[in-house]
Amino acid sequence: MGHLSSMFNGLAKSLAIKKGRNSERCSGREAAEAMAKEAKKNEFLLCSSGTVSVDGSNNFASVFSKRGKKGINQDCCIVWEEFGCQEDTIFCGIFDGHGPWGHFVAKRVRESMPPCLLCNWQETLSQTSLDLDPDSGDADVEAEKMQNCFNIWKHSYLKTCAAIDRELEQNRKIDSFFSGTTALSIVRQGELIVIANVGDSRAVLATTSDDGSLVPIQLTVDFKPNLPRKSIPNQLIISGEF
């Protein structure tokens, strides 16, 4: 994470000097957007049906979207391998628009969320102390390290969602008053998986039973108007070998 921090800060400062801006936050967002463009250029980023398989990586991602019978396909998706230039990290997102402007909202959120999240994650990481010995091998230390990493992502997600809400509200080209989108995203960083979900898009983990057959495990709760409040989870963290 230290390598990304120095590289990210260097790119942000370079952009600030080039454009004559004093806002580090603005430069950080532009740095993240520049990373997204570079990832797409190098085929690490996928926004339509297809596959992503980076040389030397154990990850393989596939995306497929099929238009329904209701008219415009308002589904948007994204897979970003080596998210933020981190070899052990991948970002996945699904956004299902609704309402007359739903396809525009979904597309906008797909474009804005990953770089905004990356920028907020870097900012939160730079303000957080992780004074833990990574080579200690102690189970309690490992658990604390995992929890700290999760808290950083959680805080970053909360800031990102609030920022995107403001962007949509202020965007004069998109009427988001009667339109919106679901937003299901997953960040896998090493053995840590963080899931953020709004709406009724669903994340399902495929695992194997004792007899070798595939078994689906639903990881998210569908957010609907009739959902009891006590059924809504505050957070979801999964760690282990996959």
C-alpha positions in Angstrom: 0.0 0.0 0.0 2.9 2.3 0.5 3.9 2.0 -3.1 0.5 3.1 -4.3 0.5 5.9 -1.8 3.7 7.5 -3.1 2.7 6.9 -6.8 -0.7 8.3 -6.3 0.5 11.4 -4.5 3.1 11.9 -7.1 0.6 11.8 -9.9 -1.8 14.1 -8.0 0.9 16.7 -7.4 2.0 16.5 -11.0 -1.6 17.2 -12.2 -1.9 20.1 -9.7 1.2 21.7 -10.9 0.3 21.2 -14.6 -3.1 22.7 -14.2 -2.2 25.3 -11.6 -4.7 24.0 -9.0 -4.2 24.2 -5.3 -6.9 21.7 -4.4 -5.4 18.4 -3.4 -8.8 16.7 -3.4 -9.5 17.8 -7.0 -6.0 16.6 -8.1 -6.5 13.3 -6.3 -9.7 12.7 -8.1 -8.1 13.5 -11.4 -5.2 11.2 -10.6 -7.7 8.4 -10.0 -9.5 9.1 -13.2 -6.1 9.1 -15.1 -5.5 5.6 -13.6 -8.9 4.5 -14.8 -8.1 5.7 -18.4 -4.7 3.9 -18.3 -6.3 0.7 -17.0 -8.8 0.8 -19.8 -6.1 1.4 -22.3 -4.2 -1.7 -21.0 -7.3 -3.8 -21.0 -7.4 -4.1 -17.2 -10.9 -2.4 -17.2 -14.0 -3.8 -18.7 -17.3 -1.9 -19.1 -19.2 -4.2 -21.4 -19.8 -7.9 -22.1 -16.4 -9.7 -22.3 -13.6 -11.1 -20.2 -10.6 -9.8 -18.3 -7.6 -12.0 -17.7 -4.3 -10.2 -16.8 -1.1 -12.0 -17.6 0.4 -13.6 -14.4 -2.8 -13.1 -12.4 -4.9 -15.9 -10.9 -8.0 -13.8 -11.4 -10.4 -14.2 -14.3 -13.5 -12.0 -14.7 -16.4 -12.3 -17.1 -19.2 -9.8 -17.8 -22.4 -10.4 -19.6 -25.5 -8.2 -20.0 -28.7 -9.0 -22.0 -31.3 -6.5 -22.9 -34.8 -7.3 -21.5 -38.2 -6.6 -23.1 -38.8 -3.3 -21.3 -37.0 -1.1 -23.8 -33.7 0.6 -23.0 -31.2 -1.6 -21.3 -30.4 0.4 -18.1 -27.8 -2.1 -16.8 -24.2 -0.9 -16.5 -21.2 -2.8 -15.1 -17.5 -2.5 -14.6 -14.6 -4.8 -13.7 -11.2 -3.1 -12.9 -8.4 -5.6 -12.5 -5.4 -4.4 -10.5 -7.6 -1.6 -9.1 -5.5 1.5 -8.4 -2.4 -0.3 -9.8 -2.5 -2.9 -7.0 -1.9 -6.4 -8.2 -3.9 -8.1 -5.5 -7.0 -5.8 -5.8 -10.0 -6.0 -8.1 -13.1 -3.8 -8.3 -16.4 -5.0 -9.6 -19.7 -3.1 -9.9 -23.2 -3.5 -11.2 -25.6 -0.6 -11.6 -29.2 -1.1 -12.7 -31.0 2.1 -13.6 -34.7 2.8 -13.1 -36.9 5.6 -14.2 -36.9 7.6 -17.5 -33.3 8.8 -16.9 -32.1 5.6 -15.2 -29.7 4.6 -17.9 -27.9 7.9 -17.7 -27.8 7.7 -13.9 -26.4 4.2 -14.0 -23.7 5.1 -16.5 -22.7 8.2 -14.6 -22.4 6.3 -11.3 -20.3 3.6 -13.1 -17.9 6.2 -14.4 -17.7 8.2 -11.1 -17.7 5.6 -8.4 -14.4 3.7 -9.0 -12.1 6.8 -9.3 -13.9 8.6 -6.5 -13.6 5.5 -4.2 -9.9 5.1 -5.1 -9.3 8.8 -4.3 -11.2 8.6 -0.9 -9.4 5.3 -0.1 -6.0 6.9 -0.7 -7.0 9.9 1.4 -8.3 7.8 4.3 -5.3 5.5 4.1 -2.8 8.4 4.3 -4.6 9.6 7.5 -4.7 6.2 9.2 -1.9 4.5 11.2 -1.4 0.8 10.6 1.4 0.2 13.1 1.1 -3.6 13.0 3.8 -6.1 12.2 2.7 -7.8 8.9 5.1 -10.8 9.6 4.2 -11.5 13.1 1.9 -14.5 12.2 -0.2 -13.8 15.3 -3.9 -14.6 14.7 -5.1 -11.6 16.7 -2.8 -9.2 14.9 -3.9 -10.6 11.5 -7.6 -10.1 12.6 -6.9 -6.6 13.7 -5.1 -5.8 10.5 -8.0 -7.2 8.5 -10.5 -5.1 10.5 -8.4 -2.0 10.0 -8.3 -2.5 6.3 -12.1 -3.0 6.2 -12.7 0.1 8.2 -10.7 2.1 5.7 -12.7 0.8 2.8 -16.0 1.3 4.7 -15.2 5.0 5.5 -14.1 5.5 1.9 -17.3 4.0 0.6 -19.5 6.3 2.8 -17.6 9.4 1.6 -17.9 8.2 -2.0 -21.6 7.6 -1.9 -22.3 11.0 -0.4 -20.1 12.6 -3.0 -21.8 10.9 -5.9 -25.2 11.8 -4.5 -24.2 15.5 -4.6 -22.8 15.2 -8.1 -26.1 13.7 -9.4 -28.1 16.4 -7.6 -26.0 19.2 -9.1 -25.8 17.7 -12.6 -28.1 19.7 -14.9 -27.8 17.2 -17.7 -29.4 14.4 -15.8 -32.8 14.5 -14.0 -32.2 12.2 -11.1 -35.3 13.3 -9.1 -37.5 10.5 -10.5 -34.7 8.3 -11.7 -31.9 6.4 -10.0 -29.9 3.2 -10.0 -28.9 0.3 -7.8 -25.2 0.2 -6.9 -23.6 -3.1 -6.0 -19.9 -3.1 -5.8 -17.2 -5.4 -4.6 -13.6 -4.8 -3.7 -11.4 -7.8 -3.3 -8.0 -6.9 -1.8 -5.9 -10.0 -1.1 -8.0 -12.2 1.2 -10.4 -9.3 2.1 -13.7 -8.8 0.3 -15.7 -5.7 1.0 -19.3 -5.4 -0.5 -21.3 -2.2 -0.7 -24.9 -2.5 -1.8 -27.8 -0.1 -2.4 -30.9 -1.5 -4.2 -31.9 -5.0 -5.2 -29.0 -6.1 -7.4 -27.5 -9.2 -5.9 -24.1 -10.7 -5.2 -23.8 -14.4 -5.1 -20.8 -16.5 -4.2 -20.4 -19.9 -6.0 -18.7 -22.5 -3.8 -18.5 -26.3 -3.8 -20.3 -28.8 -1.6 -18.8 -32.0 -0.3 -19.9 -33.9 -3.4 -18.2 -31.3 -5.7 -21.4 -29.6 -7.0 -21.7 -25.9 -7.1 -23.7 -24.2 -4.3 -24.8 -20.5 -4.5 -24.4 -18.4 -1.4 -26.3 -15.0 -1.4 -24.0 -12.3 0.0 -26.3 -9.3 -0.1 -29.8 -8.4 1.1 -32.2 -7.0 -1.5 -33.1 -3.5 -0.4 -36.9 -3.0 -1.0 -39.5 -0.7 0.5 -41.1 -3.6 2.5 -37.8 -4.8 3.9 -37.9 -4.7 7.8 -35.2 -2.4 9.1 -33.8 -5.1 11.4 -33.0 -7.2 8.3 -30.6 -4.6 6.9 -27.0 -5.4 7.7 -24.7 -2.6 8.8 -21.6 -4.2 7.2 -20.4 -7.2 5.5 -16.8 -8.5 5.6 -15.6 -11.8 4.3 -12.1 -13.1 4.5 -10.5 -16.4 3.6 -9.2 -18.4 0.7 -11.2 -18.4 -2.5 
